[in-house]
């Protein structure tokens, strides 16, 4: 709590690897097709209904068709940029919440906002107070991964020891879901 942690979930073929501060922490093997229809994405909560994040996010980037990390690495030390395949990039450089990749319409829920108090690299970060805040990306084909590689990464600054979700990507017509959350003991799952 109260410190920045780089989180990355990478899929290469059928292997999913979760990295925390550049260190592989868990792997999972599955050949599941990740979504067949338009994916719904919530940021700062689980399905926009509970496990609301208390803390901040910075440099949230989702890259489709590319596994950026294949082994232990040094986390980025500068703001992330939109690279080939970037489907979402929330950097905290603007006074309003804007997808720098310009591919997604974002709806703010509650009082999710940019805060200049807690920031990683830029002038601010996405701030969530745990009382119903979140972001919802309107359904689109941008996050339909199929069986392809992908990378989801962000800087996370959690506050308080409560279970909280920070990224949830799901398709209501599919059994597949990507849910990144921090448990009360600080474990990322």
Buried (B, 14 or more C-beta within 10 A) or exposed (E): EEEBBBBBBBBBEEBBBBBBBBEBEEEEEEEEBBBEEBBBBBBBBBBBEEBBBBBBBBBBBBBBEBBBBEEEBEBBEEBBEBEEBBBBBBBBBEEEBBBBBEBBEBEBBBEBBBBEEBBBBBEBBBBBBBEBBBBBBEBBEBBBBEEBBBBBBBBBBBBEEBBBBBBBBBBEEBEBBBBBBBEEEEEBE
